[in-house]
């Protein structure tokens, strides 16, 4: 679908707020809804009209149950704060503070950092690498970027899609490090953050948004990554960015309810492929 066609299609915008683009559909009527119009239910999110119809059909008992759902920002919309973003930032900062404790910090860093030689026996490192950082500047810059990007991406994609994007981007960084820098120790969430940028670039281009600022930011980061003496794992950055762009493309092309299973399997396939690369490189280079 071309950008012009996407912009002209009302199905790509909230049916109650035509100026708001969204990737989230009501689970009952499949109309596109923005975060303000979502209400969280056991089956997923539904629109205000479907909520009203369900309340009317279920009677007072259902109204009381809905009233006990988690906090909302309005009567009809769910709490749209980017909670996953806040949790990831909070956990990362907390772990960084713990690593400052003499004796304890070095142990945590050793068991969470990534080295492709250990991918077979300690596979969790492929993901936990995002929680350890080399310096206050390193963790501060990454968490600031995550906070800024997550506040826009998480409400647009939905919480679990955002978490999947972050995790797969982290795996992408680990995978390219495994291929191009086997045996190298790496730390940091930069690959995952690059994945968010890559996804924003692809999704923004797909919906016809102005992505010039994102492209410039990626370009500047790319230049900084290759500066002499920067001691930056460019493999993790590029790997995370490429996988993030791929996941963003999957999200952009599988928005409809009937495509949900396909989207899930595509994401699972991407994750399995990245894990296979990490494990395979360990077997090839360090057997």
C-alpha atoms as one frame of an Amber mdcrd trajectory, in Angstrom:
protein
   0.000   0.000   0.000   1.370   3.424  -0.910   1.602   6.252   1.610  -1.133
   8.170  -0.215  -3.417   5.150  -0.153  -2.743   4.631   3.539  -3.601   8.235
   4.362  -6.777   8.085   2.281  -8.004   4.916   3.996 -10.162   5.829   7.026
  -9.614   2.343   8.471  -6.099   3.415   9.451  -7.408   6.147  11.755  -9.491
   6.120  14.920 -13.146   6.060  13.874 -14.014   8.580  16.604 -10.939  10.782
  16.107 -10.125  10.844  12.356  -6.904  12.781  12.948  -5.341  10.025  15.080
  -3.501   7.113  13.446  -3.477   3.817  15.306  -2.542   0.151  14.910  -5.050
  -1.073  17.511  -8.459  -2.504  16.577 -11.564  -3.086  18.685 -11.727  -6.823
  19.342 -15.491  -6.943  18.730 -16.242  -4.658  15.775 -12.626  -4.448  14.421
 -12.796  -0.669  14.017  -9.560   1.247  14.547  -9.369   3.009  17.918  -6.868
   5.367  19.497  -5.638   5.007  23.118  -8.304   7.415  24.396 -11.077   5.201
  23.002  -9.758   1.871  24.315 -11.225  -0.064  27.222  -9.310  -3.097  28.440
 -11.403  -6.268  28.690 -10.410  -9.940  29.198 -10.543 -10.507  25.424  -8.524
  -7.400  24.606  -9.470  -3.772  23.991 -12.913  -2.669  22.800 -14.370   0.619
  21.605 -16.867   2.789  23.546 -19.858   1.605  21.490 -19.070  -2.069  22.020
 -18.510  -1.395  25.705 -21.920   0.268  25.977 -23.599  -2.607  24.136 -21.890
  -5.176  26.327 -22.881  -3.337  29.486 -26.470  -3.099  28.343 -26.577  -6.805
  27.512 -24.922  -7.950  30.712 -26.784  -5.719  33.138 -25.772  -4.306  36.464
 -23.490  -7.222  37.424 -21.255  -6.547  34.451 -21.166  -2.824  35.180 -19.878
  -3.564  38.661 -17.178  -5.868  37.277 -16.018  -3.249  34.783 -15.814  -0.708
  37.593 -13.248  -2.928  39.310 -10.915  -2.990  36.290  -7.507  -1.249  36.624
  -7.396   2.541  36.750  -8.416   4.470  33.667  -7.796   7.989  32.581 -11.425
   8.459  31.578 -14.735   6.649  31.764 -14.288   4.997  28.373 -10.514   4.885
  27.865  -7.971   2.699  29.573  -4.851   3.929  31.306  -2.710   4.694  28.271
   0.512   5.474  30.094   3.490   3.641  28.535   3.856   1.337  31.529   6.138
  -1.159  29.780   8.516   1.673  28.930   8.532   2.900  32.517   9.110  -0.617
  33.872  12.030  -1.288  31.518  13.619   2.070  32.334  13.086   1.546  36.065
  14.526  -1.969  36.132  17.519  -0.930  34.030  18.331   2.044  36.241  17.880
  -0.039  39.396  20.250  -2.709  38.113  22.797  -0.071  37.198  22.697   1.261
  40.759  23.152  -2.274  42.074  26.196  -2.767  39.839  27.838   0.145  41.645
  27.972  -1.938  44.839  31.522  -3.307  45.240  31.680  -7.056  44.728  28.026
  -7.406  43.786  28.167  -5.248  40.681  30.897  -7.179  38.909  29.032 -10.458
  39.464  25.795  -9.082  38.013  27.602  -7.616  35.020  29.360 -10.911  34.351
  26.162 -12.973  34.314  24.044 -10.509  32.321  26.495  -9.238  29.686  26.586
 -10.976  26.299  29.362 -13.051  24.808  28.538 -15.286  21.864  30.843 -17.997
  23.194  28.316 -18.568  26.007  25.155 -18.477  23.885  24.573 -22.230  24.137
  25.123 -22.725  27.864  23.807 -19.336  29.049  21.262 -18.222  26.439  19.593
 -15.628  28.666  22.499 -13.289  27.942  21.056 -12.597  24.474  18.345 -10.518
  26.193  19.768  -9.559  29.590  22.542  -7.613  27.882  20.092  -4.668  27.686
  20.040  -4.341  31.483  23.763  -3.727  32.092  25.709  -0.634  31.091  29.298
   0.519  31.196  28.843   4.009  32.659  26.322   6.533  33.932  26.518   8.310
  30.580  25.847   5.040  28.756  22.780   4.089  30.786  21.511   7.670  30.970
  21.609   8.215  27.219  19.963   4.880  26.448  17.191   5.282  29.021  16.494
   8.851  27.928  16.102   7.637  24.349  13.924   4.712  25.456  11.708   7.014
  27.524  11.282   9.451  24.624  10.617   6.784  21.983   8.491   4.541  24.173
   6.016   7.287  25.021   5.131   7.503  21.327   5.530   3.907  20.191   3.945
   1.991  23.056   0.496   3.673  22.848   0.577   3.310  19.059   1.512  -0.379
  18.961   0.060  -1.626  22.210   1.996  -2.798  25.257   2.833  -6.347  24.225
   3.794  -5.445  20.666   6.131  -2.819  22.073   7.736  -5.342  24.439   8.112
  -7.796  21.553   9.755  -5.098  19.432  12.204  -4.202  22.207  13.096  -7.835
  22.919  13.510  -8.815  19.263  15.671  -5.752  18.618  17.883  -6.793  21.532
  18.158 -10.269  20.013  19.024  -8.675  16.680  21.932  -6.843  18.258  23.201
 -10.020  19.904  22.845 -11.961  16.654  24.944  -9.577  14.562  27.588  -9.406
  17.290  27.685 -13.211  17.211  28.258 -13.210  13.455  30.680 -10.321  13.046
  32.407 -10.054  16.434  32.296 -13.547  17.976  33.709 -13.769  21.476  33.365
 -10.033  22.135  31.821  -8.909  25.422  29.039  -6.354  24.922  26.692  -4.515
  27.289  23.895  -2.004  26.919  20.446  -1.404  25.472  21.687   0.502  22.437
  20.740  -2.272  20.012  17.191  -2.380  21.371  16.917   1.423  21.216  18.126
   1.368  17.627  15.399  -1.167  16.974  12.791   1.295  18.218  14.192   3.923
  15.867  14.164   1.476  12.963  10.555   0.532  13.664   9.514   4.185  13.935
  11.164   4.924  10.598   9.353   2.076   8.816   5.975   2.603  10.479   6.169
   6.366  10.047   7.016   5.977   6.379   4.135   3.524   5.970   1.538   5.839
   7.493   2.803   8.877   5.621   4.316  10.682   8.596   7.301  12.995   8.289
  10.230  10.746   9.205  12.996  13.212   8.353  13.882  13.805  11.997  14.118
  10.070  12.691  16.277   9.500   9.601  18.606  12.346  10.612  18.840  10.983
  14.166  19.714   7.529  12.861  22.313   9.020  10.537  23.967  11.017  13.316
  24.026   7.982  15.580  25.547   5.937  12.781  28.354   8.466  12.346  28.967
   8.602  16.099  29.041   4.798  16.243  32.005   4.616  13.851  34.061   7.445
  15.359  37.603   6.290  16.195  38.001   5.460  19.868  34.272   5.435  20.575
  34.455   1.819  21.842  30.912   1.205  20.580  29.621  -2.133  19.325  28.412
  -1.061  15.897  27.319  -4.639  15.269  24.768  -4.435  18.103  23.492  -1.077
  16.855  23.092  -2.159  13.242  21.652  -5.550  14.172  19.067  -4.017  16.481
  18.135  -1.347  13.947  17.653  -3.822  11.107  15.528  -6.177  13.185  13.491
  -3.263  14.541  12.790  -2.127  10.991  11.749  -5.671  10.062   9.397  -5.941
  13.042   7.966  -2.521  12.219   7.260  -3.746   8.695   5.489  -6.814  10.094
   3.337  -4.621  12.332   2.484  -2.297   9.450   1.410  -5.172   7.190  -0.521
  -7.293   9.704  -2.838  -4.844  11.437  -6.192  -6.549  11.016  -7.727  -8.983
  13.484  -7.712 -11.816  10.957  -3.952 -11.318  10.567  -3.211 -11.622  14.275
  -2.121 -15.257  14.065   0.129 -14.485  11.103   1.677 -11.572  12.984   2.349
 -13.743  16.027   3.955 -16.500  13.968   6.091 -14.013  12.058   7.391 -12.544
  15.315   8.032 -16.018  16.715   9.858 -16.914  13.512  12.045 -13.820  13.716
  12.896 -14.568  17.331  13.673 -18.214  16.609  15.874 -17.251  13.681  17.869
 -14.776  15.771  18.357 -17.292  18.574  19.490 -19.846  16.004  22.081 -17.381
  14.702  23.464 -16.791  18.205  23.574 -20.493  19.058  24.884 -21.475  15.635
  27.738 -18.983  15.778  28.739 -20.316  19.191  28.836 -23.854  17.829  30.804
 -22.813  14.741  33.366 -20.490  16.334  33.803 -22.083  19.769  33.133 -25.809
  19.449
